Amino acid sequence: MAAVRPARLLAVACTLLIAGTALAHDVAPSDAAFVKQTAGPAFIPFAYLGAKHMVTGIDHVLFLVGVVFFLFKLRDVLLYVSMFAIGHSITLLAGVLLGTTVNAHIVDAIIGISVIYKGVENLGGFRRLGVTIDPRLAVLGFGLAHGLGLATKLLVLDPSRNGLLVNLIGFNVGVEIGQVLVLVLVVAVLNLWRQSPSFKTGALVANVALVLAGIALTAFQIKEYAAS
């Protein structure tokens, strides 16, 4: 039983997180009010909002867990995280500055699919099917989707054009800070777990949990889209 305990904990955590997904990923009312009322540069507050949104964005966190799950070298972690950062930075900045609007539920459903993708890839599902996908390009592509999701959340709040570029850069910097905070914790836990005999068995269960979490996220967003 001890052999799969870490994976069981992750599975339980995923279940609890998914149960609160609708609230966890939305912008808090107080934060939304701040964005709407702010006219002019406010770099630090927007950086805080970006970091907060990344850390509490369950779909973003689960995707990052999947990305680094089997990365054993620091340079590989930095490479894949950089690809993800480039992707979401492009669509976050361009989406808000150009006023590109996309249905939030569709974007979030795609983000849910990104979690499914990483779980299936980590389980060797694509390899068994004979499907070859460059994981670096996949992470970059899904990074674009994650950034578009962030842009959509901001555009809904109708931020002031006065100081928008400064505030947007601050928000993006905050997202990166939040991403680093999440990754430091995740990589530290994974490095400790990999030294345990439970890792091989637990990794299977953990990635199945990722797939199920991604399915739950995607299904929730599709249901919300249909209702709207």
C-alpha positions in Angstrom: 0.0 0.0 0.0 2.9 2.3 0.8 4.2 1.9 -2.8 1.3 3.9 -4.3 0.7 6.3 -1.5 2.2 9.4 -3.3 0.1 8.6 -6.4 -3.0 8.1 -4.3 -2.4 11.5 -2.6 -2.1 13.1 -6.1 -5.3 11.4 -7.2 -7.2 12.6 -4.2 -5.7 16.1 -4.6 -6.8 16.2 -8.3 -10.3 15.1 -7.3 -10.6 17.9 -4.7 -9.1 20.5 -7.0 -11.4 19.6 -9.9 -14.4 19.8 -7.6 -13.6 23.5 -7.1 -12.3 24.3 -10.6 -15.0 26.8 -11.5 -14.2 28.9 -8.5 -10.5 28.3 -8.4 -9.8 29.5 -12.0 -12.0 32.5 -12.0 -10.7 35.9 -11.0 -11.7 36.8 -7.4 -14.4 39.6 -7.3 -12.1 41.9 -5.4 -9.3 41.4 -8.1 -11.8 41.9 -10.9 -13.0 45.2 -9.3 -9.4 46.4 -8.9 -8.7 45.7 -12.6 -11.8 47.6 -13.7 -11.2 50.6 -11.5 -7.5 51.0 -12.2 -6.5 53.7 -14.7 -2.8 54.1 -15.1 0.3 52.1 -14.5 0.2 49.6 -11.6 3.0 47.2 -12.3 3.4 45.5 -8.9 -0.4 44.9 -8.3 -0.8 43.4 -11.7 2.3 41.2 -11.2 0.7 40.0 -8.0 -2.5 39.2 -9.9 -0.6 37.3 -12.5 1.3 35.2 -10.0 -1.9 34.5 -8.1 -3.8 33.5 -11.2 -1.1 31.0 -12.2 -0.7 29.5 -8.8 -4.5 29.1 -8.3 -5.2 28.1 -12.0 -5.6 24.4 -11.5 -5.5 23.6 -15.2 -2.2 25.5 -15.6 -0.7 23.7 -12.6 -1.7 20.2 -13.8 -0.3 20.8 -17.2 3.0 21.9 -15.7 3.1 18.8 -13.5 2.6 16.7 -16.6 5.3 18.6 -18.5 8.1 18.1 -15.9 7.0 14.7 -14.6 9.6 12.7 -16.5 12.2 15.4 -17.0 15.3 14.4 -15.0 17.8 17.1 -16.2 17.6 20.8 -15.3 18.4 21.9 -18.8 15.3 19.9 -20.1 13.1 21.5 -17.4 14.3 24.9 -18.5 13.8 24.1 -22.2 10.3 22.9 -21.9 9.3 25.6 -19.4 10.8 28.2 -21.7 8.7 26.9 -24.6 5.6 27.1 -22.5 6.5 30.6 -21.3 7.1 31.9 -24.9 3.8 30.4 -26.0 1.6 31.9 -23.3 3.5 35.2 -23.3 2.8 35.7 -27.1 -0.9 35.1 -26.9 -1.4 36.9 -23.6 0.3 40.1 -24.8 -1.1 40.0 -28.3 -4.5 38.9 -27.3 -5.1 41.8 -24.8 -3.4 44.5 -26.9 -5.2 43.6 -30.0 -8.5 43.0 -28.2 -8.8 39.4 -29.5 -11.9 37.8 -27.9 -12.5 34.1 -27.8 -15.1 32.2 -25.9 -13.5 31.5 -22.5 -15.1 28.0 -22.2 -13.7 26.9 -25.5 -10.2 28.1 -24.6 -10.4 26.5 -21.2 -11.6 23.2 -22.8 -8.5 23.3 -25.0 -6.4 23.8 -21.9 -8.2 20.8 -20.3 -7.2 18.8 -23.5 -3.6 19.9 -22.9 -3.7 18.2 -19.5 -5.1 15.0 -21.1 -2.4 15.2 -23.8 0.5 15.3 -21.2 -1.0 12.5 -19.2 -1.5 10.2 -22.3 2.0 11.1 -23.5 3.6 10.3 -20.1 1.8 6.9 -20.2 3.3 6.2 -23.6 -0.1 6.2 -25.2 1.0 8.0 -28.4 4.0 5.7 -28.8 1.8 2.6 -28.6 -0.4 4.0 -31.3 2.6 4.8 -33.6 1.8 8.5 -33.4 4.9 10.8 -33.3 4.4 14.3 -31.8 7.3 16.6 -31.1 6.8 17.3 -27.3 8.6 20.7 -27.6 6.2 22.0 -30.3 3.3 20.5 -28.4 4.2 22.4 -25.2 4.7 25.6 -27.3 1.3 25.1 -29.0 -0.5 24.5 -25.7 1.4 27.4 -24.2 -0.3 29.6 -26.9 -3.7 28.2 -25.7 -2.9 28.9 -22.1 -1.9 32.4 -22.9 -5.1 33.0 -24.9 -7.0 31.8 -21.8 -5.2 34.4 -19.7 -5.9 37.1 -22.2 -9.6 36.2 -22.4 -9.8 36.4 -18.6 -8.3 39.9 -18.6 -10.4 41.2 -21.6 -13.6 40.2 -19.8 -12.6 42.6 -17.0 -12.3 45.5 -19.6 -9.0 46.9 -18.3 -8.2 50.6 -18.9 -6.1 51.5 -21.9 -4.3 54.0 -19.8 -1.2 52.2 -18.6 -2.3 48.9 -20.2 1.1 47.9 -21.6 2.9 48.4 -18.3 0.1 46.6 -16.4 0.0 43.8 -19.0 3.8 43.3 -18.8 3.5 43.3 -15.0 0.8 40.6 -15.2 2.9 38.5 -17.5 5.9 38.8 -15.2 3.7 37.7 -12.3 2.5 34.7 -14.3 6.2 33.7 -14.8 6.9 34.2 -11.1 3.9 32.1 -10.2 5.1 29.4 -12.7 8.5 29.3 -11.1 7.0 29.0 -7.6 4.9 26.1 -8.8 7.7 24.4 -10.6 10.2 24.7 -7.7 7.7 22.8 -5.5 6.7 20.2 -8.1 10.2 19.4 -9.2 11.4 19.2 -5.6 8.6 16.7 -4.8 9.2 14.7 -7.9 13.0 14.5 -7.3 12.3 13.1 -3.8 9.7 10.7 -5.1 11.9 9.3 -7.9 14.3 8.0 -5.2 11.5 5.9 -3.8 10.6 2.3 -4.9 7.1 3.6 -5.2 7.8 5.9 -8.2 7.4 3.4 -11.0 4.0 2.2 -9.9 2.9 5.6 -8.5 3.8 7.3 -11.8 1.4 5.2 -13.7 -1.5 6.0 -11.3 -0.5 9.7 -11.1 -0.6 10.1 -14.9 -3.9 8.3 -15.1 -5.1 10.8 -12.5 -3.8 13.6 -14.8 -5.8 12.2 -17.7 -9.0 11.9 -15.6 -8.5 15.4 -14.3 -8.1 16.7 -17.9 -11.2 14.9 -19.0 -13.1 16.5 -16.0 -11.8 20.0 -16.8 -12.7 19.6 -20.5 -16.1 18.1 -19.8 -16.9 20.9 -17.4 -16.0 23.6 -19.9 -18.0 22.0 -22.7 -21.0 21.7 -20.4 -20.7 25.4 -19.5 -20.3 26.4 -23.2 -23.4 24.4 -24.1 -25.4 26.0 -21.3 -24.3 29.5 -22.4 
